[in-house]
Amino acid sequence: ETAKILSPEKRVLLIEPQAECSLDLGCPADAFSTFCDQHPDRTVIVYANTSAEVKARADWVVTSSIARDLVADLSAKGEKMIWAPDRYLGDYVKRQTGADLLLWDGSCIVHEEFKGEVLSNLKKQHPRAKVLVHPESPASVIELADVVGSTTQLIVAAQQLDSSFFIVATEEGILHKMRQTAPDKTFLAAPTAGEGATCVSCARCPWMKMNDLQRLIATLQAGSSQVSIDEEIRIRAEVPIHRMVEYGRQRA
């Protein structure tokens, strides 16, 4: 949807229309709009993993790579904010910046499964390992991190840090990219479960896994599943997205 919002004249194809996201599902546009109406004095910041309708209600759209800096800048101007939808990322940003953030109660089904106690035990088994954590994880996991960052930031850290062994707390698909970019290093998926679990690390997004090669080929061959957005919604959602893009350019 974001691609279509920014390039309405282009054809945007979706590989699998049923590939959803718990952050999106946990933040229905009508309920979120009502929530915002109850706090009219607050600037509304929403994560990129939200629907076009939710973005249309926001003042800012952010990615995890700029969230902390943007909130810090707005807080320095005296602004109070609403943050949606991920409560863990919002809590991390709130603790890092001291900002007045009112958090929507959403979460990523993958990252919220990481367990601080189990990760701590794994660290004891590998004391020289560096721990890379995505900020959508619970605070008990973030506290154990050597690096907290977006997907791209974690990949870069894996290449640049002076360590040959990493424990990674994010969706398991990122480990493939890390092994590609740093083939001489070892990467271990952070645990998501304790004793008696059927898998040590279940950090797999079922919706991401629906975007497979076969569906990609079929979509390209058929040209089906085009993304369409109501023009009024698109115009409103474009404003906070452009603010995000411009903010990123200013920081570059």
C-alpha positions as CSV (number, residue, x, y, z in Angstrom):
1,E,0.0,0.0,0.0
2,T,2.8,2.4,0.8
3,A,4.3,1.9,-2.6
4,K,1.0,2.6,-4.2
5,I,0.4,5.7,-2.0
6,L,3.7,7.2,-3.2
7,S,3.4,6.0,-6.8
8,P,-0.3,6.0,-7.7
9,E,0.3,6.0,-11.4
10,K,2.2,2.8,-11.2
11,R,0.9,-0.8,-11.1
12,V,1.7,-2.4,-7.8
13,L,1.2,-6.1,-7.4
14,L,0.8,-8.0,-4.2
15,I,2.2,-11.6,-4.2
16,E,-0.3,-12.9,-1.6
17,P,-3.3,-10.8,-0.6
18,Q,-3.8,-13.1,2.5
19,A,-0.3,-12.3,3.8
20,E,-1.2,-10.1,6.7
21,C,0.6,-8.7,9.7
22,S,-0.4,-8.8,13.4
23,L,0.5,-5.2,13.9
24,D,-2.0,-4.2,11.2
25,L,-4.6,-6.6,12.4
26,G,-4.2,-5.3,15.9
27,C,-4.8,-1.7,14.9
28,P,-8.3,-1.4,13.2
29,A,-8.7,2.0,11.6
30,D,-12.0,2.8,13.1
31,A,-11.0,1.9,16.7
32,F,-7.7,3.8,16.3
33,S,-9.4,6.9,14.9
34,T,-11.7,6.9,17.9
35,F,-8.7,6.6,20.2
36,C,-7.0,9.5,18.5
37,D,-10.1,11.6,18.8
38,Q,-10.1,11.1,22.6
39,H,-6.6,12.7,22.7
40,P,-6.7,15.6,20.3
41,D,-3.7,17.3,21.9
42,R,-1.3,14.5,20.9
43,T,0.7,14.2,17.7
44,V,-0.1,10.8,16.1
45,I,2.8,8.6,15.1
46,V,2.3,5.2,13.4
47,Y,4.6,2.5,12.3
48,A,5.0,1.6,8.7
49,N,3.3,-1.8,9.4
50,T,-0.2,-0.3,9.4
51,S,-3.0,0.0,6.9
52,A,-3.4,3.0,4.5
53,E,-6.5,4.0,6.6
54,V,-4.4,4.2,9.8
55,K,-1.7,6.1,8.1
56,A,-4.3,8.6,6.8
57,R,-5.2,9.3,10.5
58,A,-1.6,9.9,11.4
59,D,0.7,13.0,11.5
60,W,3.8,10.9,11.0
61,V,4.7,7.5,9.7
62,V,8.0,6.0,10.9
63,T,10.2,3.0,10.5
64,S,12.1,1.4,13.4
65,S,15.4,3.0,12.1
66,I,14.2,6.6,12.7
67,A,11.5,6.2,15.4
68,R,13.8,7.0,18.4
69,D,15.3,10.1,16.8
70,L,12.0,11.5,15.5
71,V,10.3,11.1,18.9
72,A,13.2,12.7,20.6
73,D,13.0,15.7,18.3
74,L,9.3,16.1,18.7
75,S,9.6,15.7,22.5
76,A,12.2,18.4,22.6
77,K,9.6,20.7,21.0
78,G,7.2,19.9,23.8
79,E,4.9,17.6,21.8
80,K,3.0,14.8,23.5
81,M,2.4,11.8,21.2
82,I,0.3,8.8,20.4
83,W,2.3,5.8,19.3
84,A,0.9,2.8,17.4
85,P,0.7,0.0,17.0
86,D,3.6,-1.9,18.5
87,R,3.7,-1.4,22.3
88,Y,7.1,-3.0,22.7
89,L,8.8,-0.7,20.1
90,G,6.8,2.2,21.6
91,D,8.0,1.3,25.1
92,Y,11.6,1.1,23.9
93,V,11.4,4.5,22.3
94,K,9.7,6.0,25.4
95,R,12.4,4.7,27.7
96,Q,15.2,5.9,25.4
97,T,13.8,9.4,24.9
98,G,11.8,10.1,28.0
99,A,9.0,11.3,25.7
100,D,5.3,11.6,26.7
101,L,4.1,8.6,24.6
102,L,0.6,7.1,24.8
103,L,1.0,3.6,23.5
104,W,-1.5,1.6,21.5
105,D,-1.7,-2.1,22.6
106,G,-0.4,-3.9,19.5
107,S,2.4,-6.4,19.0
108,C,4.3,-8.5,16.5
109,I,3.5,-12.2,17.0
110,V,7.1,-13.1,16.2
111,H,9.1,-10.7,18.3
112,E,6.8,-10.9,21.4
113,E,7.7,-14.6,21.7
114,F,11.3,-13.9,22.5
115,K,12.0,-14.7,26.2
116,G,14.6,-12.7,28.2
117,E,15.3,-15.5,30.7
118,V,15.9,-18.1,28.0
119,L,18.0,-15.7,26.1
120,S,20.1,-15.0,29.2
121,N,20.7,-18.7,29.6
122,L,21.9,-19.0,26.0
123,K,24.2,-16.0,26.5
124,K,25.8,-17.9,29.4
125,Q,26.5,-20.8,27.0
126,H,28.1,-18.4,24.5
127,P,29.7,-15.7,26.6
128,R,31.6,-14.2,23.6
129,A,28.5,-13.8,21.5
130,K,27.1,-10.5,20.5
131,V,23.3,-10.2,20.8
132,L,21.4,-8.4,18.1
133,V,17.7,-7.5,18.9
134,H,14.9,-5.8,17.0
135,P,13.1,-3.2,19.2
136,E,9.7,-4.9,18.6
137,S,10.9,-7.4,21.3
138,P,9.9,-7.3,25.0
139,A,12.0,-5.1,27.3
140,S,13.5,-8.1,29.0
141,V,15.1,-9.2,25.7
142,I,16.2,-5.7,24.7
143,E,18.0,-5.3,28.0
144,L,20.3,-8.2,27.0
145,A,21.2,-6.7,23.6
146,D,24.5,-5.4,22.4
147,V,22.8,-3.8,19.4
148,V,19.1,-2.8,19.1
149,G,18.1,-1.8,15.7
150,S,16.0,-2.2,12.5
151,T,16.5,-5.1,10.2
152,T,19.0,-3.1,8.1
153,Q,20.8,-1.8,11.2
154,L,21.2,-5.4,12.5
155,I,22.6,-6.6,9.2
156,V,25.2,-3.8,9.1
157,A,26.1,-4.5,12.8
158,A,26.7,-8.1,12.0
159,Q,29.2,-7.1,9.3
160,Q,30.9,-4.4,11.3
161,L,31.2,-5.6,14.9
162,D,34.4,-7.3,15.9
163,S,32.8,-10.6,16.7
164,S,32.5,-13.9,14.9
165,F,29.4,-15.2,16.8
166,F,26.0,-13.6,17.1
167,I,22.7,-14.4,18.7
168,V,19.9,-12.8,16.7
169,A,16.4,-11.9,18.0
170,T,14.2,-11.1,15.0
171,E,12.4,-13.0,12.3
172,E,14.5,-16.0,11.3
173,G,14.6,-14.9,7.6
174,I,17.2,-12.2,8.4
175,L,19.7,-14.9,9.3
176,H,19.9,-15.9,5.7
177,K,20.9,-12.4,4.7
178,M,23.4,-12.1,7.5
179,R,25.1,-15.3,6.5
180,Q,25.3,-14.0,2.9
181,T,26.9,-10.7,3.9
182,A,29.1,-12.1,6.6
183,P,29.9,-15.7,5.5
184,D,32.8,-16.1,7.9
185,K,30.6,-15.5,11.0
186,T,28.2,-17.7,12.9
187,F,24.6,-16.7,13.6
188,L,22.3,-18.4,16.0
189,A,18.5,-17.7,16.3
190,A,17.5,-16.4,19.7
191,P,15.2,-18.8,21.6
192,T,11.4,-18.1,21.8
193,A,10.4,-20.8,24.2
194,G,11.4,-22.6,27.3
195,E,11.6,-26.2,28.4
196,G,9.1,-28.6,26.8
197,A,8.5,-26.4,23.7
198,T,8.3,-28.1,20.3
199,C,10.9,-25.7,18.8
200,V,13.8,-23.9,20.4
201,S,13.2,-20.9,18.2
202,C,9.8,-20.4,16.5
203,A,10.7,-16.9,15.2
204,R,8.9,-17.4,11.9
205,C,6.3,-15.1,10.5
206,P,3.6,-17.3,8.9
207,W,2.5,-14.4,6.7
208,M,6.0,-13.6,5.4
209,K,6.5,-17.2,4.5
210,M,3.4,-17.0,2.3
211,N,5.4,-14.8,-0.1
212,D,7.3,-17.7,-1.7
213,L,8.9,-18.1,-5.1
214,Q,6.0,-19.9,-6.7
215,R,3.5,-17.2,-5.8
216,L,5.9,-14.5,-7.0
217,I,6.2,-16.2,-10.4
218,A,2.5,-16.7,-10.7
219,T,1.8,-13.1,-9.8
220,L,4.3,-11.8,-12.4
221,Q,2.9,-14.1,-15.1
222,A,-0.8,-13.2,-14.4
223,G,-0.3,-9.6,-13.4
224,S,-3.0,-10.2,-10.8
225,S,-3.6,-8.9,-7.2
226,Q,-3.1,-5.2,-8.1
227,V,-3.1,-2.9,-5.1
228,S,-5.9,-0.3,-5.1
229,I,-6.5,2.5,-2.6
230,D,-9.3,4.9,-2.2
231,E,-8.0,8.3,-3.6
232,E,-9.1,10.3,-0.6
233,I,-7.4,7.9,1.8
234,R,-4.3,7.8,-0.4
235,I,-4.0,11.6,-0.4
236,R,-4.3,11.8,3.4
237,A,-1.9,8.9,3.9
238,E,0.7,10.5,1.6
239,V,1.2,13.4,3.9
240,P,2.8,11.6,6.9
241,I,4.7,9.3,4.6
242,H,6.3,12.2,2.8
243,R,7.2,13.7,6.2
244,M,9.0,10.5,7.1
245,V,10.9,10.5,3.8
246,E,11.9,14.1,4.2
247,Y,13.0,13.6,7.8
248,G,15.2,10.7,6.6
249,R,16.7,12.8,3.9
250,Q,17.6,15.6,6.4
251,R,19.3,13.0,8.6
252,A,21.3,11.4,5.8
